[in-house]
Amino acid sequence: SFQQSENAERFKATLGSQGFDPIILLSETGFNRVCVNSYTDEFQARRRVQQIRTEFPQYHDAWLLIRKK
């Protein structure tokens, strides 16, 4: 998450160069969240987060956002 949209755009570009297909989501508090995947199944989402943490150690702090309906 970034307060400045320019920082989010730079990070999005970095992730794109690493094979991700990121998008930027604006949070309800005004932060720019860089998102790399979206899932309807929580188990699959958690598995993907773990995969990212393992394959990309620099993103060991990747996290999962769960939106309640």
GUROKE-382451 format. One record per residue (C-alpha): residue in one letter; x, y, z; residue number from 1. Coordinates in pm, 1 decimal, decimal comma, m for minus. Last residue first. Example, Ala and Ser with C-alpha at 12.3 -4.5 7.8 and 13.67 -1.06 7.14 Angstrom:
+---------+----------+----------+----------+-----+
! residuo !        X !        Y !        Z ! num !
+---------+----------+----------+----------+-----+
!       s !   1367,0 !   m106,0 !    714,0 !   2 !
!       a !   1230,0 !   m450,0 !    780,0 !   1 !
+---------+----------+----------+----------+-----+
END
This chain:
+---------+----------+----------+----------+-----+
! residuo !        X !        Y !        Z ! num !
+---------+----------+----------+----------+-----+
!       k !  m1954,1 !   m907,3 !    115,3 !  69 !
!       k !  m1638,1 !   m929,6 !    322,3 !  68 !
!       r !  m1318,4 !   m837,5 !    145,7 !  67 !
!       i !  m1016,6 !  m1047,2 !    228,5 !  66 !
!       l !   m680,6 !   m885,4 !    161,5 !  65 !
!       l !   m390,9 !  m1128,4 !    162,9 !  64 !
!       w !    m35,3 !  m1027,5 !    237,1 !  63 !
!       a !    309,2 !  m1019,6 !     81,4 !  62 !
!       d !    575,2 !   m966,1 !    351,1 !  61 !
!       h !    819,3 !  m1221,0 !    213,0 !  60 !
!       y !    816,3 !  m1019,8 !   m108,6 !  59 !
!       q !   1197,3 !  m1006,0 !   m148,6 !  58 !
!       p !   1190,6 !  m1382,9 !   m103,3 !  57 !
!       f !   1014,9 !  m1421,3 !   m441,7 !  56 !
!       e !    952,6 !  m1792,1 !   m497,8 !  55 !
!       t !    863,0 !  m1871,2 !   m136,0 !  54 !
!       r !    665,4 !  m1557,6 !    m47,3 !  53 !
!       i !    490,4 !  m1568,5 !   m385,7 !  52 !
!       q !    396,4 !  m1933,4 !   m335,5 !  51 !
!       q !    266,0 !  m1861,0 !     15,0 !  50 !
!       v !     47,4 !  m1581,1 !   m119,7 !  49 !
!       r !    m75,9 !  m1813,2 !   m396,3 !  48 !
!       r !   m171,6 !  m2084,5 !   m143,8 !  47 !
!       r !   m361,8 !  m1829,4 !     62,3 !  46 !
!       a !   m555,9 !  m1719,5 !   m245,4 !  45 !
!       q !   m634,2 !  m2077,7 !   m344,5 !  44 !
!       f !   m767,5 !  m2149,1 !      6,0 !  43 !
!       e !   m970,9 !  m1825,5 !      5,4 !  42 !
!       d !  m1160,2 !  m1913,3 !   m313,6 !  41 !
!       t !  m1299,9 !  m1612,6 !   m503,7 !  40 !
!       y !   m953,3 !  m1507,7 !   m607,7 !  39 !
!       s !   m776,4 !  m1191,9 !   m723,1 !  38 !
!       n !   m408,7 !  m1163,5 !   m808,0 !  37 !
!       v !   m120,2 !   m914,4 !   m816,1 !  36 !
!       c !   m267,6 !   m620,3 !   m623,0 !  35 !
!       v !    m88,6 !   m292,1 !   m560,1 !  34 !
!       r !   m286,4 !    m98,2 !   m302,6 !  33 !
!       n !   m305,3 !    280,6 !   m338,1 !  32 !
!       f !   m413,3 !    420,5 !     m2,0 !  31 !
!       g !   m709,5 !    657,0 !     21,4 !  30 !
!       t !   m874,5 !    520,5 !    335,6 !  29 !
!       e !  m1140,4 !    323,9 !    144,9 !  28 !
!       s !   m860,3 !    167,3 !    m54,9 !  27 !
!       l !   m776,6 !    253,2 !   m415,7 !  26 !
!       l !   m682,0 !    m59,5 !   m608,4 !  25 !
!       i !   m381,8 !    m74,9 !   m838,9 !  24 !
!       i !   m341,5 !   m365,1 !  m1080,5 !  23 !
!       p !    m62,1 !   m617,1 !  m1116,0 !  22 !
!       d !      8,5 !   m866,6 !  m1396,2 !  21 !
!       f !    316,0 !  m1040,2 !  m1253,7 !  20 !
!       g !    605,1 !  m1156,0 !  m1469,6 !  19 !
!       q !    893,8 !   m983,3 !  m1292,4 !  18 !
!       s !    882,8 !   m674,5 !  m1517,2 !  17 !
!       g !    518,7 !   m630,8 !  m1419,4 !  16 !
!       l !    615,1 !   m634,7 !  m1051,9 !  15 !
!       t !    857,4 !   m348,2 !  m1106,2 !  14 !
!       a !    600,1 !   m155,6 !  m1310,0 !  13 !
!       k !    340,6 !   m194,8 !  m1033,5 !  12 !
!       f !    600,1 !    m77,1 !   m781,3 !  11 !
!       r !    657,8 !    237,8 !   m984,5 !  10 !
!       e !    282,6 !    295,6 !  m1021,3 !   9 !
!       a !    230,3 !    253,1 !   m646,5 !   8 !
!       n !    504,1 !    506,0 !   m576,8 !   7 !
!       e !    344,4 !    753,6 !   m817,2 !   6 !
!       s !      5,7 !    701,6 !   m648,5 !   5 !
!       q !    145,9 !    835,8 !   m322,0 !   4 !
!       q !     m2,1 !    692,5 !     m2,5 !   3 !
!       f !    122,9 !    346,2 !    m86,7 !   2 !
!       s !      0,0 !      0,0 !      0,0 !   1 !
+---------+----------+----------+----------+-----+
END
